[in-house]
Amino acid sequence: MIGLFLVTHTTYGESLIQCACHVLNQRPPQIAQLGIALQDDPLDILPLARQLLGIVDSGKGVLVMTDVYGATPANIALKLLEPGRIEGIAGVNLPMLLRALTYRDKDMNTLLTRAIAGGRDGVINMLTH
């Protein structure tokens, strides 16, 4: 199973995980989050991020999800990536996380494709749908 690691602003990642727990009626295995606060020094946080990444990596790889590309959490996440093994997606939302949880028993390319589609397709105009 591919591990999931959320690196986000403050409590956003844990909030997404808690929402997923509500939907699934249980906390999924091999998932962790790291919330970055305003006062956190990215260089000080990087070792903790690597440690948490290792906890969710069972050898099948990890998908790192972050909220805003170019922001501090994403910049920390970028330092963790290893193409083909540790992949990353920015713009995480609940539909993306739920899709990632559904497809993480597949290969990394399938997981990436499905998670991105879940995040994108989860954004709809409710009046025209």
Chimera marker file (.cmm) of the C-alpha trace (Angstrom):
<marker_set name="trace">
<marker id="1" x="0.000" y="0.000" z="0.000" r="1" g="1" b="0" radius="0.5"/>
<marker id="2" x="1.296" y="3.473" z="-0.889" r="1" g="1" b="0" radius="0.5"/>
<marker id="3" x="1.605" y="5.751" z="2.122" r="1" g="1" b="0" radius="0.5"/>
<marker id="4" x="-0.003" y="9.182" z="2.276" r="1" g="1" b="0" radius="0.5"/>
<marker id="5" x="1.630" y="12.224" z="3.843" r="1" g="1" b="0" radius="0.5"/>
<marker id="6" x="-0.036" y="15.638" z="4.033" r="1" g="1" b="0" radius="0.5"/>
<marker id="7" x="2.174" y="18.709" z="4.505" r="1" g="1" b="0" radius="0.5"/>
<marker id="8" x="-0.100" y="21.721" z="4.922" r="1" g="1" b="0" radius="0.5"/>
<marker id="9" x="-0.649" y="25.019" z="6.646" r="1" g="1" b="0" radius="0.5"/>
<marker id="10" x="-1.396" y="24.618" z="10.378" r="1" g="1" b="0" radius="0.5"/>
<marker id="11" x="-4.245" y="22.151" z="11.043" r="1" g="1" b="0" radius="0.5"/>
<marker id="12" x="-5.595" y="21.773" z="7.502" r="1" g="1" b="0" radius="0.5"/>
<marker id="13" x="-4.026" y="18.345" z="6.933" r="1" g="1" b="0" radius="0.5"/>
<marker id="14" x="-5.310" y="16.886" z="10.192" r="1" g="1" b="0" radius="0.5"/>
<marker id="15" x="-8.752" y="18.352" z="9.486" r="1" g="1" b="0" radius="0.5"/>
<marker id="16" x="-8.810" y="16.614" z="6.098" r="1" g="1" b="0" radius="0.5"/>
<marker id="17" x="-7.782" y="13.333" z="7.712" r="1" g="1" b="0" radius="0.5"/>
<marker id="18" x="-10.493" y="13.700" z="10.352" r="1" g="1" b="0" radius="0.5"/>
<marker id="19" x="-13.088" y="14.335" z="7.629" r="1" g="1" b="0" radius="0.5"/>
<marker id="20" x="-11.892" y="11.222" z="5.783" r="1" g="1" b="0" radius="0.5"/>
<marker id="21" x="-12.211" y="9.257" z="9.041" r="1" g="1" b="0" radius="0.5"/>
<marker id="22" x="-15.803" y="10.485" z="9.315" r="1" g="1" b="0" radius="0.5"/>
<marker id="23" x="-16.608" y="9.375" z="5.762" r="1" g="1" b="0" radius="0.5"/>
<marker id="24" x="-14.834" y="6.005" z="6.106" r="1" g="1" b="0" radius="0.5"/>
<marker id="25" x="-15.881" y="5.418" z="9.730" r="1" g="1" b="0" radius="0.5"/>
<marker id="26" x="-12.259" y="4.639" z="10.669" r="1" g="1" b="0" radius="0.5"/>
<marker id="27" x="-8.777" y="6.140" z="10.532" r="1" g="1" b="0" radius="0.5"/>
<marker id="28" x="-6.970" y="4.783" z="7.479" r="1" g="1" b="0" radius="0.5"/>
<marker id="29" x="-3.568" y="3.167" z="7.990" r="1" g="1" b="0" radius="0.5"/>
<marker id="30" x="-0.292" y="4.603" z="6.705" r="1" g="1" b="0" radius="0.5"/>
<marker id="31" x="-1.348" y="8.237" z="6.741" r="1" g="1" b="0" radius="0.5"/>
<marker id="32" x="0.341" y="11.142" z="8.498" r="1" g="1" b="0" radius="0.5"/>
<marker id="33" x="0.279" y="14.900" z="8.391" r="1" g="1" b="0" radius="0.5"/>
<marker id="34" x="2.572" y="17.755" z="9.262" r="1" g="1" b="0" radius="0.5"/>
<marker id="35" x="1.094" y="21.167" z="9.922" r="1" g="1" b="0" radius="0.5"/>
<marker id="36" x="3.394" y="24.111" z="9.292" r="1" g="1" b="0" radius="0.5"/>
<marker id="37" x="2.858" y="27.156" z="11.511" r="1" g="1" b="0" radius="0.5"/>
<marker id="38" x="3.894" y="30.721" z="10.756" r="1" g="1" b="0" radius="0.5"/>
<marker id="39" x="6.752" y="30.631" z="13.249" r="1" g="1" b="0" radius="0.5"/>
<marker id="40" x="8.182" y="27.310" z="11.990" r="1" g="1" b="0" radius="0.5"/>
<marker id="41" x="11.605" y="27.431" z="10.348" r="1" g="1" b="0" radius="0.5"/>
<marker id="42" x="11.508" y="25.182" z="7.248" r="1" g="1" b="0" radius="0.5"/>
<marker id="43" x="15.076" y="24.011" z="7.864" r="1" g="1" b="0" radius="0.5"/>
<marker id="44" x="14.141" y="22.913" z="11.379" r="1" g="1" b="0" radius="0.5"/>
<marker id="45" x="10.980" y="21.152" z="10.155" r="1" g="1" b="0" radius="0.5"/>
<marker id="46" x="12.617" y="19.165" z="7.338" r="1" g="1" b="0" radius="0.5"/>
<marker id="47" x="14.064" y="16.400" z="9.598" r="1" g="1" b="0" radius="0.5"/>
<marker id="48" x="10.642" y="15.865" z="11.197" r="1" g="1" b="0" radius="0.5"/>
<marker id="49" x="9.055" y="15.743" z="7.742" r="1" g="1" b="0" radius="0.5"/>
<marker id="50" x="11.554" y="13.063" z="6.674" r="1" g="1" b="0" radius="0.5"/>
<marker id="51" x="10.864" y="11.084" z="9.844" r="1" g="1" b="0" radius="0.5"/>
<marker id="52" x="7.085" y="11.161" z="9.295" r="1" g="1" b="0" radius="0.5"/>
<marker id="53" x="7.570" y="10.225" z="5.646" r="1" g="1" b="0" radius="0.5"/>
<marker id="54" x="9.528" y="7.167" z="6.746" r="1" g="1" b="0" radius="0.5"/>
<marker id="55" x="6.761" y="6.120" z="9.123" r="1" g="1" b="0" radius="0.5"/>
<marker id="56" x="4.154" y="5.885" z="6.331" r="1" g="1" b="0" radius="0.5"/>
<marker id="57" x="6.501" y="4.325" z="3.755" r="1" g="1" b="0" radius="0.5"/>
<marker id="58" x="6.156" y="0.537" z="3.751" r="1" g="1" b="0" radius="0.5"/>
<marker id="59" x="8.415" y="0.241" z="0.707" r="1" g="1" b="0" radius="0.5"/>
<marker id="60" x="5.716" y="0.880" z="-1.922" r="1" g="1" b="0" radius="0.5"/>
<marker id="61" x="6.292" y="4.655" z="-1.939" r="1" g="1" b="0" radius="0.5"/>
<marker id="62" x="4.499" y="7.690" z="-0.585" r="1" g="1" b="0" radius="0.5"/>
<marker id="63" x="2.220" y="10.298" z="-2.096" r="1" g="1" b="0" radius="0.5"/>
<marker id="64" x="2.865" y="13.678" z="-0.483" r="1" g="1" b="0" radius="0.5"/>
<marker id="65" x="-0.047" y="16.102" z="-0.711" r="1" g="1" b="0" radius="0.5"/>
<marker id="66" x="0.174" y="19.789" z="0.085" r="1" g="1" b="0" radius="0.5"/>
<marker id="67" x="-2.250" y="22.680" z="-0.059" r="1" g="1" b="0" radius="0.5"/>
<marker id="68" x="-0.803" y="25.662" z="-1.969" r="1" g="1" b="0" radius="0.5"/>
<marker id="69" x="1.976" y="25.255" z="-4.518" r="1" g="1" b="0" radius="0.5"/>
<marker id="70" x="4.782" y="27.740" z="-3.851" r="1" g="1" b="0" radius="0.5"/>
<marker id="71" x="3.940" y="28.190" z="-0.155" r="1" g="1" b="0" radius="0.5"/>
<marker id="72" x="6.158" y="26.989" z="2.688" r="1" g="1" b="0" radius="0.5"/>
<marker id="73" x="4.472" y="23.569" z="3.130" r="1" g="1" b="0" radius="0.5"/>
<marker id="74" x="4.847" y="22.852" z="-0.586" r="1" g="1" b="0" radius="0.5"/>
<marker id="75" x="8.465" y="23.982" z="-0.550" r="1" g="1" b="0" radius="0.5"/>
<marker id="76" x="9.165" y="21.559" z="2.307" r="1" g="1" b="0" radius="0.5"/>
<marker id="77" x="7.305" y="18.793" z="0.441" r="1" g="1" b="0" radius="0.5"/>
<marker id="78" x="9.381" y="19.439" z="-2.693" r="1" g="1" b="0" radius="0.5"/>
<marker id="79" x="12.536" y="18.563" z="-0.750" r="1" g="1" b="0" radius="0.5"/>
<marker id="80" x="11.082" y="15.116" z="0.039" r="1" g="1" b="0" radius="0.5"/>
<marker id="81" x="10.212" y="14.049" z="-3.499" r="1" g="1" b="0" radius="0.5"/>
<marker id="82" x="11.951" y="11.237" z="-5.393" r="1" g="1" b="0" radius="0.5"/>
<marker id="83" x="10.405" y="10.621" z="-8.835" r="1" g="1" b="0" radius="0.5"/>
<marker id="84" x="8.657" y="7.260" z="-9.040" r="1" g="1" b="0" radius="0.5"/>
<marker id="85" x="8.894" y="6.601" z="-5.303" r="1" g="1" b="0" radius="0.5"/>
<marker id="86" x="7.925" y="9.760" z="-3.409" r="1" g="1" b="0" radius="0.5"/>
<marker id="87" x="5.550" y="11.804" z="-5.553" r="1" g="1" b="0" radius="0.5"/>
<marker id="88" x="3.776" y="15.051" z="-4.732" r="1" g="1" b="0" radius="0.5"/>
<marker id="89" x="0.533" y="16.843" z="-5.530" r="1" g="1" b="0" radius="0.5"/>
<marker id="90" x="-0.424" y="20.416" z="-4.586" r="1" g="1" b="0" radius="0.5"/>
<marker id="91" x="-3.999" y="21.593" z="-4.096" r="1" g="1" b="0" radius="0.5"/>
<marker id="92" x="-5.157" y="18.861" z="-1.731" r="1" g="1" b="0" radius="0.5"/>
<marker id="93" x="-8.853" y="18.824" z="-0.894" r="1" g="1" b="0" radius="0.5"/>
<marker id="94" x="-11.174" y="16.223" z="0.606" r="1" g="1" b="0" radius="0.5"/>
<marker id="95" x="-12.261" y="14.665" z="-2.725" r="1" g="1" b="0" radius="0.5"/>
<marker id="96" x="-8.573" y="14.269" z="-3.657" r="1" g="1" b="0" radius="0.5"/>
<marker id="97" x="-7.748" y="12.648" z="-0.322" r="1" g="1" b="0" radius="0.5"/>
<marker id="98" x="-10.702" y="10.254" z="-0.530" r="1" g="1" b="0" radius="0.5"/>
<marker id="99" x="-9.683" y="9.260" z="-4.066" r="1" g="1" b="0" radius="0.5"/>
<marker id="100" x="-6.081" y="8.747" z="-2.941" r="1" g="1" b="0" radius="0.5"/>
<marker id="101" x="-7.277" y="6.512" z="-0.110" r="1" g="1" b="0" radius="0.5"/>
<marker id="102" x="-9.323" y="4.500" z="-2.605" r="1" g="1" b="0" radius="0.5"/>
<marker id="103" x="-6.540" y="3.927" z="-5.158" r="1" g="1" b="0" radius="0.5"/>
<marker id="104" x="-3.375" y="3.564" z="-3.077" r="1" g="1" b="0" radius="0.5"/>
<marker id="105" x="-3.306" y="-0.203" z="-3.537" r="1" g="1" b="0" radius="0.5"/>
<marker id="106" x="-2.594" y="0.450" z="-7.240" r="1" g="1" b="0" radius="0.5"/>
<marker id="107" x="0.685" y="1.643" z="-8.760" r="1" g="1" b="0" radius="0.5"/>
<marker id="108" x="1.980" y="5.187" z="-8.203" r="1" g="1" b="0" radius="0.5"/>
<marker id="109" x="1.013" y="6.471" z="-11.680" r="1" g="1" b="0" radius="0.5"/>
<marker id="110" x="-2.577" y="5.277" z="-11.262" r="1" g="1" b="0" radius="0.5"/>
<marker id="111" x="-2.725" y="6.811" z="-7.800" r="1" g="1" b="0" radius="0.5"/>
<marker id="112" x="-1.419" y="10.158" z="-9.071" r="1" g="1" b="0" radius="0.5"/>
<marker id="113" x="-3.871" y="10.238" z="-11.972" r="1" g="1" b="0" radius="0.5"/>
<marker id="114" x="-6.888" y="9.258" z="-9.870" r="1" g="1" b="0" radius="0.5"/>
<marker id="115" x="-6.062" y="11.573" z="-6.945" r="1" g="1" b="0" radius="0.5"/>
<marker id="116" x="-5.628" y="14.592" z="-9.237" r="1" g="1" b="0" radius="0.5"/>
<marker id="117" x="-8.867" y="13.747" z="-11.064" r="1" g="1" b="0" radius="0.5"/>
<marker id="118" x="-10.673" y="13.388" z="-7.735" r="1" g="1" b="0" radius="0.5"/>
<marker id="119" x="-9.500" y="16.791" z="-6.595" r="1" g="1" b="0" radius="0.5"/>
<marker id="120" x="-10.385" y="18.458" z="-9.883" r="1" g="1" b="0" radius="0.5"/>
<marker id="121" x="-13.703" y="16.682" z="-10.382" r="1" g="1" b="0" radius="0.5"/>
<marker id="122" x="-14.742" y="17.428" z="-6.805" r="1" g="1" b="0" radius="0.5"/>
<marker id="123" x="-14.996" y="21.123" z="-7.688" r="1" g="1" b="0" radius="0.5"/>
<marker id="124" x="-18.373" y="21.696" z="-9.347" r="1" g="1" b="0" radius="0.5"/>
<marker id="125" x="-20.975" y="24.392" z="-9.775" r="1" g="1" b="0" radius="0.5"/>
<marker id="126" x="-23.838" y="22.868" z="-7.817" r="1" g="1" b="0" radius="0.5"/>
<marker id="127" x="-26.541" y="24.860" z="-9.666" r="1" g="1" b="0" radius="0.5"/>
<marker id="128" x="-25.535" y="23.492" z="-13.063" r="1" g="1" b="0" radius="0.5"/>
<marker id="129" x="-24.822" y="19.943" z="-11.995" r="1" g="1" b="0" radius="0.5"/>
<link id1="1" id2="2" r="1" g="1" b="0" radius="0.2"/>
<link id1="2" id2="3" r="1" g="1" b="0" radius="0.2"/>
<link id1="3" id2="4" r="1" g="1" b="0" radius="0.2"/>
<link id1="4" id2="5" r="1" g="1" b="0" radius="0.2"/>
<link id1="5" id2="6" r="1" g="1" b="0" radius="0.2"/>
<link id1="6" id2="7" r="1" g="1" b="0" radius="0.2"/>
<link id1="7" id2="8" r="1" g="1" b="0" radius="0.2"/>
<link id1="8" id2="9" r="1" g="1" b="0" radius="0.2"/>
<link id1="9" id2="10" r="1" g="1" b="0" radius="0.2"/>
<link id1="10" id2="11" r="1" g="1" b="0" radius="0.2"/>
<link id1="11" id2="12" r="1" g="1" b="0" radius="0.2"/>
<link id1="12" id2="13" r="1" g="1" b="0" radius="0.2"/>
<link id1="13" id2="14" r="1" g="1" b="0" radius="0.2"/>
<link id1="14" id2="15" r="1" g="1" b="0" radius="0.2"/>
<link id1="15" id2="16" r="1" g="1" b="0" radius="0.2"/>
<link id1="16" id2="17" r="1" g="1" b="0" radius="0.2"/>
<link id1="17" id2="18" r="1" g="1" b="0" radius="0.2"/>
<link id1="18" id2="19" r="1" g="1" b="0" radius="0.2"/>
<link id1="19" id2="20" r="1" g="1" b="0" radius="0.2"/>
<link id1="20" id2="21" r="1" g="1" b="0" radius="0.2"/>
<link id1="21" id2="22" r="1" g="1" b="0" radius="0.2"/>
<link id1="22" id2="23" r="1" g="1" b="0" radius="0.2"/>
<link id1="23" id2="24" r="1" g="1" b="0" radius="0.2"/>
<link id1="24" id2="25" r="1" g="1" b="0" radius="0.2"/>
<link id1="25" id2="26" r="1" g="1" b="0" radius="0.2"/>
<link id1="26" id2="27" r="1" g="1" b="0" radius="0.2"/>
<link id1="27" id2="28" r="1" g="1" b="0" radius="0.2"/>
<link id1="28" id2="29" r="1" g="1" b="0" radius="0.2"/>
<link id1="29" id2="30" r="1" g="1" b="0" radius="0.2"/>
<link id1="30" id2="31" r="1" g="1" b="0" radius="0.2"/>
<link id1="31" id2="32" r="1" g="1" b="0" radius="0.2"/>
<link id1="32" id2="33" r="1" g="1" b="0" radius="0.2"/>
<link id1="33" id2="34" r="1" g="1" b="0" radius="0.2"/>
<link id1="34" id2="35" r="1" g="1" b="0" radius="0.2"/>
<link id1="35" id2="36" r="1" g="1" b="0" radius="0.2"/>
<link id1="36" id2="37" r="1" g="1" b="0" radius="0.2"/>
<link id1="37" id2="38" r="1" g="1" b="0" radius="0.2"/>
<link id1="38" id2="39" r="1" g="1" b="0" radius="0.2"/>
<link id1="39" id2="40" r="1" g="1" b="0" radius="0.2"/>
<link id1="40" id2="41" r="1" g="1" b="0" radius="0.2"/>
<link id1="41" id2="42" r="1" g="1" b="0" radius="0.2"/>
<link id1="42" id2="43" r="1" g="1" b="0" radius="0.2"/>
<link id1="43" id2="44" r="1" g="1" b="0" radius="0.2"/>
<link id1="44" id2="45" r="1" g="1" b="0" radius="0.2"/>
<link id1="45" id2="46" r="1" g="1" b="0" radius="0.2"/>
<link id1="46" id2="47" r="1" g="1" b="0" radius="0.2"/>
<link id1="47" id2="48" r="1" g="1" b="0" radius="0.2"/>
<link id1="48" id2="49" r="1" g="1" b="0" radius="0.2"/>
<link id1="49" id2="50" r="1" g="1" b="0" radius="0.2"/>
<link id1="50" id2="51" r="1" g="1" b="0" radius="0.2"/>
<link id1="51" id2="52" r="1" g="1" b="0" radius="0.2"/>
<link id1="52" id2="53" r="1" g="1" b="0" radius="0.2"/>
<link id1="53" id2="54" r="1" g="1" b="0" radius="0.2"/>
<link id1="54" id2="55" r="1" g="1" b="0" radius="0.2"/>
<link id1="55" id2="56" r="1" g="1" b="0" radius="0.2"/>
<link id1="56" id2="57" r="1" g="1" b="0" radius="0.2"/>
<link id1="57" id2="58" r="1" g="1" b="0" radius="0.2"/>
<link id1="58" id2="59" r="1" g="1" b="0" radius="0.2"/>
<link id1="59" id2="60" r="1" g="1" b="0" radius="0.2"/>
<link id1="60" id2="61" r="1" g="1" b="0" radius="0.2"/>
<link id1="61" id2="62" r="1" g="1" b="0" radius="0.2"/>
<link id1="62" id2="63" r="1" g="1" b="0" radius="0.2"/>
<link id1="63" id2="64" r="1" g="1" b="0" radius="0.2"/>
<link id1="64" id2="65" r="1" g="1" b="0" radius="0.2"/>
<link id1="65" id2="66" r="1" g="1" b="0" radius="0.2"/>
<link id1="66" id2="67" r="1" g="1" b="0" radius="0.2"/>
<link id1="67" id2="68" r="1" g="1" b="0" radius="0.2"/>
<link id1="68" id2="69" r="1" g="1" b="0" radius="0.2"/>
<link id1="69" id2="70" r="1" g="1" b="0" radius="0.2"/>
<link id1="70" id2="71" r="1" g="1" b="0" radius="0.2"/>
<link id1="71" id2="72" r="1" g="1" b="0" radius="0.2"/>
<link id1="72" id2="73" r="1" g="1" b="0" radius="0.2"/>
<link id1="73" id2="74" r="1" g="1" b="0" radius="0.2"/>
<link id1="74" id2="75" r="1" g="1" b="0" radius="0.2"/>
<link id1="75" id2="76" r="1" g="1" b="0" radius="0.2"/>
<link id1="76" id2="77" r="1" g="1" b="0" radius="0.2"/>
<link id1="77" id2="78" r="1" g="1" b="0" radius="0.2"/>
<link id1="78" id2="79" r="1" g="1" b="0" radius="0.2"/>
<link id1="79" id2="80" r="1" g="1" b="0" radius="0.2"/>
<link id1="80" id2="81" r="1" g="1" b="0" radius="0.2"/>
<link id1="81" id2="82" r="1" g="1" b="0" radius="0.2"/>
<link id1="82" id2="83" r="1" g="1" b="0" radius="0.2"/>
<link id1="83" id2="84" r="1" g="1" b="0" radius="0.2"/>
<link id1="84" id2="85" r="1" g="1" b="0" radius="0.2"/>
<link id1="85" id2="86" r="1" g="1" b="0" radius="0.2"/>
<link id1="86" id2="87" r="1" g="1" b="0" radius="0.2"/>
<link id1="87" id2="88" r="1" g="1" b="0" radius="0.2"/>
<link id1="88" id2="89" r="1" g="1" b="0" radius="0.2"/>
<link id1="89" id2="90" r="1" g="1" b="0" radius="0.2"/>
<link id1="90" id2="91" r="1" g="1" b="0" radius="0.2"/>
<link id1="91" id2="92" r="1" g="1" b="0" radius="0.2"/>
<link id1="92" id2="93" r="1" g="1" b="0" radius="0.2"/>
<link id1="93" id2="94" r="1" g="1" b="0" radius="0.2"/>
<link id1="94" id2="95" r="1" g="1" b="0" radius="0.2"/>
<link id1="95" id2="96" r="1" g="1" b="0" radius="0.2"/>
<link id1="96" id2="97" r="1" g="1" b="0" radius="0.2"/>
<link id1="97" id2="98" r="1" g="1" b="0" radius="0.2"/>
<link id1="98" id2="99" r="1" g="1" b="0" radius="0.2"/>
<link id1="99" id2="100" r="1" g="1" b="0" radius="0.2"/>
<link id1="100" id2="101" r="1" g="1" b="0" radius="0.2"/>
<link id1="101" id2="102" r="1" g="1" b="0" radius="0.2"/>
<link id1="102" id2="103" r="1" g="1" b="0" radius="0.2"/>
<link id1="103" id2="104" r="1" g="1" b="0" radius="0.2"/>
<link id1="104" id2="105" r="1" g="1" b="0" radius="0.2"/>
<link id1="105" id2="106" r="1" g="1" b="0" radius="0.2"/>
<link id1="106" id2="107" r="1" g="1" b="0" radius="0.2"/>
<link id1="107" id2="108" r="1" g="1" b="0" radius="0.2"/>
<link id1="108" id2="109" r="1" g="1" b="0" radius="0.2"/>
<link id1="109" id2="110" r="1" g="1" b="0" radius="0.2"/>
<link id1="110" id2="111" r="1" g="1" b="0" radius="0.2"/>
<link id1="111" id2="112" r="1" g="1" b="0" radius="0.2"/>
<link id1="112" id2="113" r="1" g="1" b="0" radius="0.2"/>
<link id1="113" id2="114" r="1" g="1" b="0" radius="0.2"/>
<link id1="114" id2="115" r="1" g="1" b="0" radius="0.2"/>
<link id1="115" id2="116" r="1" g="1" b="0" radius="0.2"/>
<link id1="116" id2="117" r="1" g="1" b="0" radius="0.2"/>
<link id1="117" id2="118" r="1" g="1" b="0" radius="0.2"/>
<link id1="118" id2="119" r="1" g="1" b="0" radius="0.2"/>
<link id1="119" id2="120" r="1" g="1" b="0" radius="0.2"/>
<link id1="120" id2="121" r="1" g="1" b="0" radius="0.2"/>
<link id1="121" id2="122" r="1" g="1" b="0" radius="0.2"/>
<link id1="122" id2="123" r="1" g="1" b="0" radius="0.2"/>
<link id1="123" id2="124" r="1" g="1" b="0" radius="0.2"/>
<link id1="124" id2="125" r="1" g="1" b="0" radius="0.2"/>
<link id1="125" id2="126" r="1" g="1" b="0" radius="0.2"/>
<link id1="126" id2="127" r="1" g="1" b="0" radius="0.2"/>
<link id1="127" id2="128" r="1" g="1" b="0" radius="0.2"/>
<link id1="128" id2="129" r="1" g="1" b="0" radius="0.2"/>
</marker_set>
